[in-house]
């Protein structure tokens, strides 16, 4: 499984702009679990994932293929051919074969002449696409592939929306050229025919009378000779390439050398804005004037959202454009869902000298859209001709610049040689910037993509005053083409090269919480003129964050230099910071005649947490999902990981054994609310979840009364497609002491919140275990203990058992190869009894245990409880199942009696003292706290050297007891002698003596 990028680390090896996707740290990834709506209606040939609160729309992807990058480079075989013709790592080959792989393509065969252009090139030659004979469970396949040691990442083949709205009946001329001072820019340069703009889109009508003169010609290719003369893998690509074509009935592409649009969709309009032939006595003027257009068609005619074309091969097209000499690459499309494949291609294109320009999106929100939100991309929002944000345009700290995009007059494909007078959207704004970038490249031939981008950004006119409420949300301003190409416009351009957030006061878990203090360190790159005496200030937009130190001196940074700034910023999180609170930070740069800024975000109190006690750790969420979350849609990290939390560890510190788990409640096969993957219609995208956190129901983990550690949350099914009308209170219990230290008990009180009775209610819990090798697990059932379990050769045992009631209604060992993921299947498994309970056949197994049916009158509730557990062997697992039922049923807590909050801080004498390890397993240290705050409890020897740390973190008011077993930080027993233990809080410090004897 791909490695988790810890939420405290936001490092980047970016080349010219902050690594924006890293702001979606573990915490932001959790927001994927709160997905509320599906933006696009899935078509039969598509799969649709859940919408992220931090992303612009639901990612779509083709359900019959995956993209894999191998660590070992090429895997052998022809550039495209039958799957069996390839030599892949044995385990990967077996896995793909069982899912029905029929064809493989090396997406980017080695082309050394391109790599020579970059000093540190991104190697795309190890990226392959595998196609299957039918739609497959992409979510599971991606998860299994990522666990293979030879796989760097595995991802879906994403689809993206084109960003325009052609339904506005208003007619407009090219008044935007006046707004951006295009004519004044043309007085300086009319563009260079050697500068090429790649239009990666739905195709371009290269025969259009107003485009013909500016269509790029591949001088290395001999027309119509049926040969690949330039050895770029494309035959007769004289004017560009069509990656998708019309498409075949089996959903495969039909690439060809004619990149015209299949229908009048989008790309021809984009091309006309960027660089229609100008001063030719025809139609419209393109901003690029004499710069060339490279048509790259990346849609496939039979892959559409209704009548709207979708971009299926956008990143393939970006690589093609860069390899074939495009200096500017326009992407008027995008969508939610980070892809490491996409980021790799962007980095590759940048290193080949191409600047990628992308539309910010048309959802009218601040959510991230890709490719615009990738590093090394110039992202563009839309304004009208009065410099006011276009109502459809996305916005946010991650936008770089704005450009007119409301009713632009441009070229159109049907009828022939026609024009579209009302083309609008960020799709229109992006080619405005691409045209200006081409003019800039014409003037500064030796400038890097980052330098061109920064010149455009910093030359823009500030429009914040025209857009109240959107300060710093529309980039540095609206583009000024004249200033962007003036050789006399000189400025530094300092950007974040990387930044790190680290807890300095807190529990060290990498999750930013109330009363914790965080240090921020930064690295900076300067892309343009040298700067001296640079002052850097950190500010934020939150009432729940207080800056401790906010200014640093970065000194002098030369052009092209990257430096680590000495010192750190610091901030403290307020005690009342709400859960899931997103804070936007701004780094302000200031020097003589230079002011600039850049933003990033962090999340306070994310809505998940790790419950740890005894021998078990598991990741809980506030909506009934459990364990390791691998939401590959929107995944981040160097190898595409999207995991959050530690999953389910038994014992603590061992490898996570759980892919995903979640609560399922249903009343009929068409009426199921759940957080288990698998869509109602049978598709396997990680879809929107049916449960959402109720107001005030955020996850809370704290020392417990019934158990050592307890957690509570409340959620409901109001966001389900067909809500049942339920509110669920979740409680979780974990114990530190044997024999209760090998499991977590999950208790759910399910309440009918409707005015009518709800009948036939089943409640189940689904667990998809991936133990060591996920494809080599076994499944079993022990009726006497109502225990479902799984294991692998040489592994511990894992499972789920009925706690309350003690007798389950149904249990099924789920064969993931046969599981269709539908609501009907989930309801069947919950209600069918005990149909498939054991298999000695090796495979990838899940399990589902359930209770019911229940009849819930209006306002009434029922409580059920499960235990998720581990054991060293089967007998140990059975004993743990018995212990779970026993402790749950016999441990009573009177919640009506609230422990009084201590009125003062206190540290008691340890007992026993003296402490003899040969006669007592530990000595107990008790203390009390009068207020919430950071706490440390440490052991020192007589020399003042720290021996052990017993407590470090933020704790609430109350009384606490901590055990010390006489071991130091290395786990070695301390020698006899005098020791001291010290309790320290911001306003209280106390030290007591402890004697250790033999």
ZAMARGU-4260 file (C-alpha; in steps of 0.2 Angstrom, whole numbers, plus 5000, padded with zeros to 4 digits):
<rodrens>
0) 5000/5000/5000 | 5006/5017/4996 | 5014/5027/5010 | 5004/5040/5019 | 5009/5058/5018
5) 5008/5064/5036 | 4997/5079/5039 | 5011/5088/5048 | 5022/5088/5033 | 5019/5099/5017
10) 5035/5097/5008 | 5037/5100/4989 | 5050/5097/4976 | 5040/5109/4965 | 5049/5119/4952
15) 5039/5136/4952 | 5024/5136/4963 | 5018/5129/4979 | 5013/5111/4979 | 4994/5115/4981
20) 4988/5098/4982 | 4997/5095/4998 | 4985/5106/5007 | 4973/5092/5006 | 4982/5083/5020
25) 4976/5068/5030 | 4963/5079/5037 | 4956/5086/5021 | 4956/5069/5014 | 4944/5064/5027
30) 4932/5077/5019 | 4930/5064/5005 | 4920/5054/5017 | 4908/5068/5019 | 4903/5068/5001
35) 4886/5075/4999 | 4881/5076/4980 | 4886/5068/4963 | 4889/5082/4951 | 4887/5072/4935
40) 4875/5059/4931 | 4885/5043/4928 | 4882/5036/4910 | 4884/5017/4906 | 4902/5019/4901
45) 4907/5029/4916 | 4910/5027/4934 | 4907/5042/4946 | 4915/5044/4963 | 4910/5054/4978
50) 4911/5073/4979 | 4924/5080/4990 | 4921/5096/5000 | 4938/5101/4995 | 4936/5097/4976
55) 4926/5105/4963 | 4915/5090/4957 | 4914/5071/4957 | 4928/5063/4948 | 4923/5051/4934
60) 4933/5038/4926 | 4932/5023/4914 | 4927/5007/4923 | 4937/4995/4912 | 4955/5001/4914
65) 4968/5006/4927 | 4984/5016/4925 | 4999/5008/4934 | 5017/5015/4937 | 5030/5002/4940
70) 5045/5005/4951 | 5056/4994/4940 | 5053/5003/4923 | 5047/4994/4908 | 5038/4978/4909
75) 5042/4971/4892 | 5032/4968/4877 | 5026/4978/4862 | 5020/4996/4864 | 5002/4990/4864
80) 4996/4973/4863 | 4987/4958/4872 | 4990/4957/4890 | 4999/4940/4889 | 5012/4948/4878
85) 5019/4958/4892 | 5031/4953/4906 | 5024/4960/4922 | 5029/4956/4940 | 5022/4939/4943
90) 5010/4944/4957 | 5004/4959/4947 | 5001/4948/4932 | 4991/4936/4942 | 4981/4949/4949
95) 4977/4958/4933 | 4973/4941/4924 | 4960/4937/4938 | 4951/4953/4935 | 4951/4950/4916
100) 4965/4960/4909 | 4965/4959/4890 | 4976/4973/4884 | 4991/4983/4889 | 4999/4999/4883
105) 5015/5008/4888 | 5008/5025/4888 | 5025/5034/4886 | 5038/5023/4877 | 5056/5030/4880
110) 5060/5044/4869 | 5078/5050/4874 | 5078/5065/4863 | 5064/5073/4874 | 5072/5068/4891
115) 5088/5077/4885 | 5079/5094/4887 | 5078/5092/4905 | 5091/5091/4919 | 5080/5081/4930
120) 5067/5073/4920 | 5051/5065/4926 | 5052/5047/4918 | 5035/5042/4912 | 5041/5026/4903
125) 5036/5015/4918 | 5017/5020/4916 | 5006/5007/4909 | 4987/5006/4906 | 4979/4989/4908
130) 4962/4986/4900 | 4949/4973/4905 | 4935/4963/4896 | 4922/4971/4906 | 4919/4984/4920
135) 4929/4979/4936 | 4929/4984/4954 | 4942/4998/4951 | 4942/5003/4969 | 4948/4986/4975
140) 4959/4983/4961 | 4968/4999/4964 | 4970/4995/4982 | 4977/4978/4978 | 4989/4984/4965
145) 4996/4997/4977 | 5001/4984/4989 | 5013/4976/4977 | 5031/4980/4980 | 5034/4984/4961
150) 5020/4996/4960 | 5023/5015/4963 | 5005/5020/4961 | 4989/5013/4953 | 4974/5024/4948
155) 4959/5025/4937 | 4958/5033/4920 | 4950/5049/4925 | 4938/5059/4914 | 4936/5078/4915
160) 4923/5091/4911 | 4925/5104/4899 | 4923/5121/4907 | 4910/5132/4897 | 4892/5136/4896
165) 4885/5138/4878 | 4867/5142/4883 | 4868/5161/4886 | 4858/5169/4871 | 4867/5186/4873
170) 4878/5192/4859 | 4895/5200/4862 | 4910/5206/4852 | 4928/5205/4857 | 4927/5219/4870
175) 4938/5209/4882 | 4953/5213/4871 | 4952/5231/4876 | 4950/5226/4894 | 4966/5216/4895
180) 4975/5229/4883 | 4979/5216/4870 | 4981/5230/4856 | 4994/5238/4867 | 5003/5221/4869
185) 5003/5219/4850 | 5012/5236/4848 | 5026/5227/4857 | 5025/5210/4850 | 5013/5201/4838
190) 5019/5184/4843 | 5032/5173/4835 | 5026/5159/4823 | 5039/5148/4831 | 5030/5149/4848
195) 5017/5135/4849 | 5001/5134/4860 | 4995/5116/4862 | 4976/5115/4863 | 4973/5099/4873
200) 4954/5098/4871 | 4940/5090/4861 | 4949/5094/4845 | 4951/5109/4834 | 4944/5112/4817
205) 4961/5115/4808 | 4952/5118/4792 | 4942/5134/4799 | 4946/5149/4788 | 4951/5159/4803
210) 4963/5146/4811 | 4971/5138/4795 | 4985/5150/4794 | 4990/5147/4813 | 4989/5128/4813
215) 5005/5120/4818 | 5014/5109/4806 | 5024/5094/4812 | 5040/5097/4801 | 5047/5081/4806
220) 5033/5071/4799 | 5031/5067/4780 | 5012/5069/4776 | 5002/5053/4772 | 5016/5041/4769
225) 5009/5029/4783 | 5025/5030/4793 | 5030/5037/4810 | 5044/5048/4803 | 5048/5057/4819
230) 5047/5041/4830 | 5035/5049/4842 | 5023/5034/4841 | 5010/5043/4830 | 5009/5039/4812
235) 5007/5055/4800 | 5003/5067/4814 | 5006/5082/4803 | 4994/5093/4812 | 4992/5085/4829
240) 4984/5069/4836 | 4967/5062/4840 | 4969/5051/4856 | 4950/5045/4857 | 4942/5046/4840
245) 4924/5040/4839 | 4926/5026/4851 | 4922/5008/4849 | 4907/4998/4856 | 4919/4990/4869
250) 4923/5008/4875 | 4941/5007/4867 | 4948/5022/4858 | 4951/5024/4840 | 4966/5036/4839
255) 4970/5044/4822 | 4980/5059/4814 | 4965/5070/4812 | 4962/5080/4828 | 4946/5089/4822
260) 4931/5089/4834 | 4919/5074/4832 | 4905/5087/4835 | 4905/5106/4838 | 4909/5104/4856
265) 4923/5115/4863 | 4941/5115/4857 | 4938/5125/4841 | 4931/5140/4852 | 4946/5138/4864
270) 4959/5138/4849 | 4951/5154/4842 | 4953/5164/4858 | 4971/5158/4860 | 4977/5162/4843
275) 4965/5163/4829 | 4974/5171/4814 | 4974/5190/4816 | 4975/5204/4804 | 4969/5193/4790
280) 4953/5202/4786 | 4942/5187/4793 | 4932/5185/4809 | 4940/5187/4825 | 4958/5191/4832
285) 4967/5178/4842 | 4977/5185/4857 | 4992/5175/4851 | 4992/5184/4834 | 5005/5174/4824
290) 5008/5160/4837 | 5004/5143/4831 | 4990/5131/4837 | 4994/5113/4840 | 4977/5103/4840
295) 4977/5088/4852 | 4961/5080/4853 | 4959/5070/4870 | 4940/5067/4870 | 4931/5051/4864
300) 4915/5053/4855 | 4905/5039/4864 | 4911/5044/4881 | 4900/5059/4886 | 4890/5066/4900
305) 4873/5067/4891 | 4878/5077/4876 | 4893/5085/4883 | 4910/5078/4878 | 4922/5073/4892
310) 4941/5073/4892 | 4947/5055/4893 | 4965/5057/4888 | 4970/5074/4894 | 4986/5070/4902
315) 4992/5059/4887 | 4988/5075/4877 | 4998/5086/4888 | 5013/5074/4886 | 5011/5074/4867
320) 5010/5092/4866 | 5026/5095/4877 | 5036/5082/4868 | 5032/5089/4851 | 5037/5107/4855
325) 5022/5116/4863 | 5028/5130/4873 | 5011/5134/4881 | 4998/5120/4884 | 4980/5125/4887
330) 4968/5114/4897 | 4951/5121/4897 | 4944/5107/4907 | 4946/5099/4924 | 4937/5091/4939
335) 4939/5084/4957 | 4951/5070/4961 | 4970/5072/4963 | 4980/5060/4952 | 4998/5056/4954
340) 4998/5051/4936 | 4992/5069/4931 | 5005/5077/4942 | 5019/5067/4935 | 5014/5072/4917
345) 5012/5090/4922 | 5030/5090/4930 | 5036/5081/4914 | 5029/5094/4903 | 5036/5108/4913
350) 5053/5100/4913 | 5052/5099/4894 | 5049/5118/4894 | 5030/5119/4892 | 5019/5130/4903
355) 5003/5122/4907 | 4988/5134/4909 | 4972/5127/4916 | 4954/5133/4919 | 4949/5135/4938
360) 4932/5127/4935 | 4913/5133/4934 | 4906/5127/4950 | 4906/5144/4958 | 4915/5138/4973
365) 4932/5138/4981 | 4934/5119/4979 | 4950/5112/4971 | 4949/5108/4953 | 4963/5098/4943
370) 4974/5101/4933 | 4972/5119/4939 | 4976/5115/4957 | 4992/5105/4953 | 5009/5112/4955
375) 5017/5119/4940 | 5000/5125/4933 | 4995/5143/4930 | 4977/5142/4936 | 4964/5154/4929
380) 4947/5161/4935 | 4935/5170/4925 | 4929/5189/4926 | 4917/5199/4915 | 4922/5214/4906
385) 4919/5225/4921 | 4932/5215/4931 | 4919/5207/4942 | 4920/5188/4945 | 4909/5179/4933
390) 4895/5171/4943 | 4900/5153/4937 | 4919/5155/4941 | 4928/5145/4954 | 4939/5155/4966
395) 4951/5152/4980 | 4968/5155/4987 | 4975/5142/4974 | 4970/5153/4959 | 4984/5162/4951
400) 4976/5175/4939 | 4960/5180/4931 | 4954/5184/4914 | 4938/5189/4905 | 4927/5173/4901
405) 4909/5179/4900 | 4903/5179/4882 | 4918/5179/4871 | 4917/5180/4853 | 4927/5166/4845
410) 4928/5152/4831 | 4916/5137/4830 | 4916/5121/4820 | 4898/5119/4814 | 4892/5126/4802
415) 4909/5127/4793 | 4919/5143/4796 | 4907/5149/4809 | 4908/5159/4825 | 4901/5157/4843
420) 4897/5175/4849 | 4893/5169/4867 | 4907/5157/4872 | 4908/5158/4891 | 4916/5150/4906
425) 4934/5147/4913 | 4936/5138/4897 | 4936/5154/4889 | 4947/5163/4902 | 4961/5150/4901
430) 4965/5153/4882 | 4966/5171/4885 | 4980/5168/4897 | 4988/5155/4885 | 4988/5168/4871
435) 4996/5181/4883 | 5009/5168/4888 | 5013/5164/4870 | 5016/5183/4867 | 5027/5183/4883
440) 5037/5168/4877 | 5039/5177/4860 | 5048/5191/4869 | 5058/5180/4882 | 5063/5165/4872
445) 5075/5159/4886 | 5063/5160/4900 | 5057/5145/4910 | 5039/5141/4911 | 5039/5147/4929
450) 5046/5164/4924 | 5033/5166/4911 | 5019/5162/4923 | 5025/5173/4936 | 5027/5188/4924
455) 5009/5186/4919 | 5003/5184/4937 | 5013/5199/4944 | 5009/5210/4929 | 4990/5208/4932
460) 4979/5223/4938 | 4972/5221/4956 | 4953/5219/4955 | 4950/5215/4974 | 4941/5232/4976
465) 4928/5227/4962 | 4925/5210/4971 | 4921/5213/4989 | 4921/5196/4998 | 4934/5188/4986
470) 4950/5197/4992 | 4964/5186/4986 | 4952/5173/4979 | 4954/5178/4961 | 4973/5177/4960
475) 4985/5192/4959 | 4972/5201/4948 | 4965/5202/4930 | 4978/5199/4917 | 4986/5215/4909
480) 4994/5209/4892 | 5003/5225/4889 | 5012/5224/4905 | 5015/5206/4904 | 5026/5208/4888
485) 5035/5224/4893 | 5053/5222/4894 | 5054/5236/4906 | 5042/5228/4919 | 5054/5220/4931
490) 5050/5212/4947 | 5055/5198/4959 | 5043/5183/4960 | 5045/5174/4976 | 5035/5158/4979
495) 5034/5144/4992 | 5045/5130/4987 | 5039/5120/5002 | 5033/5122/5019 | 5031/5111/5035
500) 5019/5112/5049 | 5024/5103/5065 | 5017/5102/5082 | 5028/5110/5096 | 5015/5108/5110
505) 5003/5094/5109 | 5001/5076/5108 | 5012/5073/5093 | 5000/5064/5083 | 5001/5075/5068
510) 4983/5081/5070 | 4980/5099/5074 | 4969/5101/5089 | 4963/5113/5103 | 4977/5121/5113
515) 4991/5114/5102 | 5005/5125/5096 | 5011/5123/5078 | 5028/5129/5070 | 5028/5133/5051
520) 5045/5132/5042 | 5046/5138/5024 | 5057/5137/5008 | 5056/5150/4995 | 5061/5151/4976
525) 5063/5167/4967 | 5059/5166/4948 | 5062/5183/4942 | 5073/5198/4947 | 5084/5197/4963
530) 5077/5203/4979 | 5085/5210/4995 | 5079/5213/5013 | 5064/5202/5010 | 5052/5201/5024
535) 5040/5187/5025 | 5024/5187/5036 | 5011/5174/5040 | 4993/5178/5043 | 4977/5168/5044
540) 4958/5170/5042 | 4952/5161/5057 | 4945/5167/5074 | 4951/5150/5081 | 4970/5152/5077
545) 4981/5165/5086 | 4998/5169/5079 | 5013/5167/5091 | 5027/5173/5079 | 5022/5179/5062
550) 5037/5188/5054 | 5053/5181/5047 | 5068/5189/5037 | 5072/5180/5021 | 5086/5191/5017
555) 5092/5191/4998 | 5087/5178/4985 | 5094/5178/4968 | 5085/5174/4952 | 5082/5156/4951
560) 5088/5153/4969 | 5079/5142/4982 | 5083/5145/5000 | 5077/5138/5017 | 5071/5153/5028
565) 5079/5153/5045 | 5067/5152/5060 | 5049/5147/5060 | 5032/5155/5061 | 5021/5149/5075
570) 5002/5149/5080 | 4991/5142/5094 | 4974/5134/5091 | 4960/5140/5102 | 4952/5129/5115
575) 4935/5131/5107 | 4941/5127/5089 | 4927/5118/5080 | 4929/5101/5072 | 4934/5100/5053
580) 4938/5119/5053 | 4948/5124/5038 | 4960/5138/5040 | 4968/5148/5026 | 4985/5155/5029
585) 4993/5168/5018 | 5012/5171/5017 | 5015/5189/5012 | 5031/5194/5004 | 5037/5212/5005
590) 5053/5221/4999 | 5057/5238/4991 | 5044/5240/4977 | 5038/5223/4979 | 5023/5215/4987
595) 5016/5198/4984 | 5007/5184/4993 | 5003/5165/4993 | 4990/5154/5002 | 4989/5137/5009
600) 4976/5128/5021 | 4977/5117/5036 | 4962/5108/5045 | 4959/5109/5063 | 4951/5094/5072
605) 4948/5083/5058 | 4933/5072/5059 | 4942/5056/5062 | 4954/5049/5075 | 4964/5034/5081
610) 4957/5024/5096 | 4971/5016/5105 | 4972/5005/5120 | 4980/4988/5125 | 4985/4979/5110
615) 4973/4987/5097 | 4973/5003/5087 | 4959/5007/5075 | 4954/5023/5065 | 4936/5029/5069
620) 4926/5042/5060 | 4911/5053/5064 | 4900/5044/5051 | 4902/5025/5056 | 4916/5021/5044
625) 4930/5011/5052 | 4949/5008/5049 | 4960/5012/5035 | 4952/5024/5023 | 4960/5022/5005
630) 4949/5035/4995 | 4960/5034/4980 | 4949/5048/4972 | 4958/5064/4978 | 4972/5054/4984
635) 4989/5063/4988 | 5007/5058/4992 | 5022/5054/4982 | 5014/5037/4976 | 4996/5041/4976
640) 4991/5036/4993 | 4975/5042/5000 | 4975/5034/5017 | 4970/5042/5033 | 4974/5035/5050
645) 4982/5019/5056 | 4968/5007/5051 | 4967/4992/5062 | 4983/4987/5071 | 4985/4971/5081
650) 4996/4972/5090 | 4999/4990/5090 | 5013/4995/5078 | 5010/4980/5067 | 5005/4982/5049
655) 4987/4988/5046 | 4976/4973/5042 | 4960/4982/5037 | 4956/4991/5020 | 4939/4998/5025
660) 4924/4995/5036 | 4907/5003/5039 | 4890/5002/5046 | 4876/4997/5035 | 4857/4999/5039
665) 4843/4994/5027 | 4824/4991/5027 | 4823/4984/5009 | 4835/4980/4994 | 4831/4997/4987
670) 4832/5006/5004 | 4850/5005/5011 | 4860/5018/5020 | 4878/5014/5022 | 4897/5019/5022
675) 4903/5004/5014 | 4910/5005/4996 | 4900/4999/4981 | 4887/5009/4974 | 4868/5006/4973
680) 4869/5003/4955 | 4884/4991/4956 | 4898/5002/4951 | 4913/5002/4962 | 4919/5020/4963
685) 4922/5026/4981 | 4906/5035/4980 | 4897/5048/4991 | 4893/5041/5008 | 4875/5040/5015
690) 4879/5046/5033 | 4884/5064/5038 | 4890/5070/5055 | 4875/5078/5064 | 4877/5095/5072
695) 4887/5094/5087 | 4891/5076/5084 | 4909/5077/5079 | 4920/5062/5085 | 4926/5064/5103
700) 4940/5052/5110 | 4944/5054/5128 | 4947/5043/5144 | 4932/5033/5148 | 4921/5027/5162
705) 4916/5011/5155 | 4933/5008/5146 | 4951/5015/5146 | 4947/5025/5131 | 4930/5029/5123
710) 4924/5038/5108 | 4907/5046/5104 | 4899/5053/5088 | 4882/5056/5081 | 4877/5055/5062
715) 4862/5053/5051 | 4857/5047/5034 | 4850/5063/5028 | 4862/5064/5013 | 4857/5046/5007
720) 4848/5045/4990 | 4833/5038/4999 | 4835/5042/5017 | 4827/5030/5029 | 4826/5044/5042
725) 4838/5039/5056 | 4850/5047/5068 | 4864/5035/5075 | 4874/5038/5091 | 4890/5029/5090
730) 4901/5024/5105 | 4917/5015/5104 | 4926/5006/5119 | 4944/5000/5121 | 4953/4993/5136
735) 4971/4994/5141 | 4970/4979/5153 | 4969/4960/5149 | 4959/4951/5145 | 4950/4965/5136
740) 4964/4973/5127 | 4963/4964/5110 | 4947/4972/5104 | 4936/4987/5101 | 4918/4987/5104
745) 4907/4997/5093 | 4889/5002/5099 | 4876/5010/5088 | 4860/5017/5095 | 4848/5019/5080
750) 4834/5031/5082 | 4819/5033/5070 | 4817/5052/5068 | 4802/5052/5056 | 4784/5053/5061
755) 4780/5036/5055 | 4785/5019/5061 | 4800/5010/5052 | 4799/4992/5050 | 4811/4978/5044
760) 4826/4987/5050 | 4843/4977/5048 | 4859/4984/5055 | 4876/4976/5049 | 4894/4980/5050
765) 4905/4977/5034 | 4924/4973/5036 | 4936/4971/5021 | 4952/4964/5028 | 4968/4964/5019
770) 4980/4953/5029 | 4998/4953/5023 | 4994/4947/5005 | 4976/4953/5002 | 4973/4939/4989
775) 4979/4925/5000 | 4967/4926/5015 | 4955/4913/5022 | 4938/4915/5030 | 4929/4906/5044
780) 4914/4906/5056 | 4913/4900/5074 | 4894/4898/5078 | 4897/4895/5096 | 4905/4912/5098
785) 4896/4921/5084 | 4913/4925/5077 | 4917/4928/5059 | 4936/4928/5056 | 4950/4929/5043
790) 4968/4925/5042 | 4983/4922/5031 | 4997/4909/5032 | 5008/4914/5047 | 4997/4929/5052
795) 4987/4934/5067 | 4968/4931/5066 | 4956/4945/5064 | 4937/4946/5064 | 4920/4953/5071
800) 4908/4945/5084 | 4891/4949/5090 | 4891/4957/5106 | 4873/4964/5109 | 4862/4954/5105
805) 4874/4940/5108 | 4866/4930/5093 | 4868/4937/5075 | 4854/4937/5062 | 4866/4934/5047
810) 4884/4932/5043 | 4892/4931/5026 | 4910/4929/5021 | 4910/4940/5006 | 4921/4934/4991
815) 4927/4951/4984 | 4929/4944/4966 | 4910/4940/4966 | 4903/4955/4976 | 4894/4967/4965
820) 4893/4981/4978 | 4874/4985/4975 | 4862/4990/4989 | 4852/4974/4984 | 4868/4963/4988
825) 4871/4972/5005 | 4853/4970/5010 | 4853/4952/5005 | 4869/4948/5015 | 4861/4957/5031
830) 4844/4947/5030 | 4848/4930/5022 | 4854/4921/5037 | 4870/4911/5037 | 4873/4906/5019
835) 4892/4907/5016 | 4901/4907/5032 | 4918/4898/5028 | 4930/4895/5014 | 4947/4886/5014
840) 4949/4893/4997 | 4963/4907/4996 | 4956/4924/4990 | 4952/4941/4994 | 4938/4940/5008
845) 4927/4953/5017 | 4914/4949/5030 | 4897/4956/5035 | 4888/4952/5052 | 4871/4959/5055
850) 4856/4960/5068 | 4837/4962/5064 | 4824/4964/5059 | 4818/4978/5070 | 4802/4988/5070
855) 4805/5006/5076 | 4790/5017/5081 | 4792/5035/5078 | 4805/5042/5090 | 4810/5025/5096
860) 4827/5017/5095 | 4837/5001/5096 | 4855/4998/5101 | 4867/4985/5094 | 4885/4981/5097
865) 4899/4973/5088 | 4917/4969/5093 | 4931/4970/5080 | 4945/4960/5087 | 4962/4952/5084
870) 4970/4937/5091 | 4987/4928/5090 | 4978/4912/5084 | 4960/4906/5082 | 4959/4900/5101
875) 4965/4917/5107 | 4952/4925/5095 | 4938/4915/5102 | 4943/4919/5120 | 4943/4938/5115
880) 4926/4936/5108 | 4920/4929/5124 | 4929/4943/5134 | 4921/4956/5123 | 4903/4950/5127
885) 4907/4948/5145 | 4915/4966/5148 | 4901/4974/5138 | 4887/4966/5147 | 4894/4966/5165
890) 4902/4984/5166 | 4889/4996/5170 | 4891/5015/5171 | 4879/5027/5179 | 4880/5042/5167
895) 4869/5052/5177 | 4882/5054/5190 | 4895/5067/5183 | 4912/5067/5191 | 4915/5084/5198
900) 4929/5094/5189 | 4944/5096/5201 | 4945/5114/5208 | 4964/5114/5207 | 4979/5106/5200
905) 4987/5092/5210 | 5000/5078/5209 | 4999/5064/5221 | 5012/5052/5228 | 5014/5036/5218
910) 5009/5020/5225 | 5017/5008/5229 | 5032/5018/5234 | 5046/5012/5235 | 5042/5002/5219
915) 5049/4985/5217 | 5047/4978/5199 | 5049/4960/5205 | 5034/4961/5216 | 5023/4974/5207
920) 5020/4976/5188 | 5019/4995/5190 | 5017/5010/5201 | 5002/5022/5199 | 5004/5040/5198
925) 4988/5050/5200 | 4985/5069/5196 | 4971/5081/5193 | 4969/5096/5181 | 4958/5111/5184
930) 4957/5117/5166 | 4961/5111/5148 | 4978/5113/5142 | 4995/5104/5137 | 5001/5092/5150
935) 5018/5083/5152 | 5022/5069/5165 | 5040/5064/5164 | 5052/5053/5175 | 5070/5060/5178
940) 5085/5052/5187 | 5095/5061/5201 | 5106/5069/5187 | 5091/5077/5180 | 5091/5066/5164
945) 5074/5062/5157 | 5071/5043/5159 | 5053/5041/5152 | 5038/5051/5146 | 5022/5045/5152
950) 5010/5059/5146 | 5013/5072/5133 | 4997/5080/5125 | 4982/5091/5128 | 4970/5085/5142
955) 4953/5091/5148 | 4949/5095/5167 | 4948/5079/5177 | 4957/5066/5187 | 4969/5054/5179
960) 4979/5039/5184 | 4995/5033/5174 | 5005/5017/5177 | 5024/5017/5176 | 5032/4999/5173
965) 5049/5004/5178 | 5056/5004/5160 | 5065/5018/5152 | 5062/5025/5134 | 5072/5010/5127
970) 5061/4998/5136 | 5075/4993/5148 | 5072/4991/5166 | 5080/5006/5176 | 5092/5002/5190
975) 5088/5004/5208 | 5089/5021/5215 | 5080/5038/5218 | 5069/5045/5203 | 5058/5060/5201
980) 5042/5062/5192 | 5036/5079/5186 | 5019/5086/5181 | 5020/5101/5170 | 5006/5112/5163
985) 5006/5131/5157 | 5001/5137/5175 | 5007/5122/5186 | 5022/5112/5189 | 5025/5099/5203
990) 5038/5086/5206 | 5038/5071/5218 | 5051/5058/5223 | 5050/5040/5218 | 5061/5026/5224
995) 5064/5010/5214 | 5071/4995/5223 | 5076/4978/5218
</rodrens>
